[in-house]
Amino acid sequence: MNQEELFSEQLAELRELAKSKNGTVTVSDIRETFSEMELDDAQIKLILDYIKENTKIKVDSEEDGENDRKELSGEDSKYISLYLEELEELPKISEGKKRALFMSAMNGEKQAKEELILALLPQVVDIAKLYTGQGIPVEDLIGEGNVALAMSMDVIEQEETPEEAEEMSAGMVMRAMEELVNEDSLSKDAFEEWADRANEVLEKAKELSEELLRKVTIEELCKEAGFEKEFVMDVLEITGGGIEYLELPEDGRKE
């Protein structure tokens, strides 16, 4: 189960808990409900903010502390502040109006979908805060989230209630941001793996050259170290042919 699915499942559990407690939960309830996600205090605070702003669940504020708020980098904090200032210019809507927009959007009304997207833009910012500090600038997270938010309107008619529709929309936003973070991580891992192998080429070329007391050919290097010829040629191209222990082909790429 991915992060988005787990969040949705545990949010549903929190809703049921809130029903049994007259609609109110404590921060301890939230910590316990979301314990499977292994969140730190800062992340719990962000979920707390999300629940307060995007659900009807009331939170007992006795345990609520500003010191738990996740610290954003200077650039991320500045961007969010400026972005939220722009969103302040949008018309404010009540919970009743938002619910009505969800219902109209679920009935396929284009205007309602457009208004709903604008109304949910601040929610995208809240979700983006959950994914900061993982190598992706917050503006990219928000941009990806906004695209997912718009795409959620294409499938909103499949939902049966406004609550389910809102959770679906938030889930798509979370999944888009999670995939962006994961893709970036995979790209970095792939580059690091390639760089490690490229260093192996350099080191082996030096070792073999010192052993033979001359520059070595690509064939000799591949035979001795088990490298694929195409990979060695790629390393040569990236380094501009700058492997001093390796005898270069006369035409650069071909022998």
Secondary structure, 3 states (H helix, E strand, C coil): CCHHHHHHHHHHHHHHHHHHCCCEECHHHHHHHCHHHCCCHHHHHHHHHHHHHHCCCEECHHHCCHHHCCCCCHHHHHHHHHHHHHHCCCCCCCHHHHHHHHHHHHCCCHHHHHHHHHHHHHHHHHHHHCCCCCCCCHHHHHHHHHHHHHHHCCCHHHCCCHHHHHHHHHHHHHHHHHHHHHHHHHHHHHHHHHHHHHHHHHHHHHHHHHHHCCCECHHHHHHHHCCCHHHHHHHHHHCCCCCCCECCCCCCCCC
